[in-house]
Amino acid sequence: MKAERSFFTEVSVKLRDGDRRPRLAVTLGDPAGIGPEVILKALADPDVIQDCDITVVGSRSLLAKIYADLSDSVQFLADPAQLSILDVELDGDLNQIIAGTGNAASGAASFAYMERAIRCALAGEFQAIVTGPIAKSAWKAAGYNYPGQTELLAERSGVERFGMLFVARSPHTGWILRTLLATTHIPLRQVADALTPQLMSAKLDLLIECLREDFGIDKPRIAVAGLNPHSGEQGQLGREELDWLIPWLEEERNARPYAILDGLVPPDTMWVKPGQAWYGNSKTAVADGYLALYHDQGLIPVKLMAFDRAVNTTIGLPFIRTSPDHGTAFDIAGKGIADATSMKAALQLAVELANQKVNEKL
């Protein structure tokens, strides 16, 4: 085992009948969205399921109904009757959950699925949770005021040090894009006030540890974005860089000789090299990880390059959490046309991370 402390708290995982494969819980997400559909499509792929033990956390009857509605038009769907399902009892009427219509009932259901999966993971029953997409508006309608699943996971796990990392492997070159957000689900006007040297150092810690512990990169190169256009252009377009971001980065460079910290990279040029690496247009050196300062600064390029295959993973939890990087897509729910590529990638990344944790202990 490596001497450095892992960012994952040790979890004793209960295995069934000597099965050493990683145990994954897969939550349905909002049952009125495309989550159940992409899960059934992903679990029909033998390449996805062969290396893990999967339990779907949701409502068996809802999943059976969705399967019945789609099985005539969709060629490859996993039959819920053949799946391991942790059937979660709901307080509301299942008849209020209608495909394509996010409401209080669907929000309450998706929240209940998450709560059950978290409890089981904390009890050691699963090594990883793969979450289907939820609608924040439906959670709010159901009385749950969380910015997203990430914040609920952190709260219920009792951690204050966590991060939202997006991972995607290029189908063109095999290069892996890893982007961590310093701030997540807050209004843009609050970003500058939310960013502090302490927050930036905490996120940089998480990213370095993740790259080392989960991806085996001992001396990572990390690109850190500026906040303002042209990274402030010597204070002409914003003072944050001059006032504290540049001094902060210099201190971090001196304190971390084991990491190469590039920046502050102007936000409008930060993603040129990753784009070239993604599409194979250049052999120029790229970073192992990217630290974006706010949601859209990091996710617009991620979704532009990897919308159908990026994975959202929460780092800093006592278990692994991954999720497809797309929403509920209510507009196409129930039509059988949702793309399961990102869900498959989320499952595969969860398995890789779980196996890495096992290898560290050997």
VENQUI-V791282 format. One record per helix or strand of 3 or more residues. SS is the DSSP state (hx for helix, st for strand). FROM is the first residue (numbers start at 1). LEN is the number of residues. If there is no record, write none. Layout:
BEGIN
ss:SS from:FROM len:LEN
ss:SS from:FROM len:LEN
END
This chain:
BEGIN
ss:st from:22 len:6
ss:hx from:35 len:8
ss:hx from:46 len:4
ss:st from:52 len:7
ss:hx from:60 len:11
ss:hx from:80 len:3
ss:st from:84 len:4
ss:hx from:94 len:3
ss:hx from:104 len:19
ss:st from:128 len:4
ss:hx from:136 len:6
ss:hx from:149 len:9
ss:st from:163 len:7
ss:st from:176 len:6
ss:hx from:188 len:7
ss:hx from:197 len:19
ss:st from:221 len:5
ss:hx from:229 len:4
ss:hx from:240 len:16
ss:st from:260 len:6
ss:hx from:272 len:8
ss:st from:289 len:4
ss:hx from:295 len:12
ss:st from:311 len:5
ss:st from:320 len:5
ss:hx from:330 len:3
ss:hx from:341 len:21
END
